[in-house]
Amino acid sequence: MPVPSSTDRLLHAMYAVPALYFGTLVLAAMLYPGYNHMGQFTSELGSHSARYPWCSMQVR
């Protein structure tokens, strides 16, 4: 089995990062009672009023 090149790893990461991001958004929205994707900003999922703000913490 050949060793994956750095380009292959970057391509895998290119698909994994959006899946993780949107998966986290869906999970956080399910834990936020009354959250509406159409009427609220995604940043509200990590606000003080959120039930589990750690679920949508942003990497800085």
Legacy VTK file of the C-alpha trace (Angstrom):
# vtk DataFile Version 3.0
C-alpha trace
ASCII
DATASET POLYDATA
POINTS 60 float
0.000 0.000 0.000
1.550 3.317 -1.042
2.083 6.099 1.462
-0.343 8.999 0.873
1.307 12.176 -0.344
0.828 15.542 1.311
-1.493 16.507 -1.543
-3.703 13.514 -0.783
-3.833 14.492 2.882
-4.796 18.056 2.000
-7.554 16.801 -0.279
-8.937 14.627 2.517
-8.809 17.586 4.901
-10.553 19.729 2.296
-13.546 17.390 2.511
-13.379 16.769 6.256
-13.310 20.388 7.491
-16.656 21.514 5.994
-18.294 18.277 7.129
-17.083 18.891 10.691
-18.135 22.551 10.566
-21.668 21.920 9.331
-22.024 18.846 11.514
-21.178 20.971 14.544
-23.704 23.609 13.449
-26.453 21.009 13.170
-25.561 19.526 16.559
-25.443 22.934 18.248
-28.768 23.935 16.675
-30.380 20.770 18.012
-29.162 21.672 21.516
-30.439 25.285 21.294
-34.186 25.274 22.024
-36.111 27.369 19.513
-33.143 28.056 17.229
-34.112 28.886 13.650
-31.478 28.708 10.893
-33.434 31.139 8.741
-34.036 33.785 11.387
-30.925 33.722 13.582
-27.181 34.027 13.098
-24.950 31.010 13.673
-22.904 33.029 16.166
-25.898 32.890 18.514
-25.197 29.183 19.016
-22.106 30.097 21.028
-23.626 33.037 22.915
-24.244 33.267 26.648
-27.920 32.503 26.116
-27.114 29.157 24.458
-27.632 26.055 26.548
-24.279 24.527 25.513
-22.088 27.341 24.115
-18.978 25.131 24.174
-20.511 23.011 21.401
-19.931 25.691 18.772
-16.715 27.246 20.025
-14.660 28.728 17.217
-10.979 27.962 16.759
-8.894 31.114 16.853
LINES 1 61
60 0 1 2 3 4 5 6 7 8 9 10 11 12 13 14 15 16 17 18 19 20 21 22 23 24 25 26 27 28 29 30 31 32 33 34 35 36 37 38 39 40 41 42 43 44 45 46 47 48 49 50 51 52 53 54 55 56 57 58 59
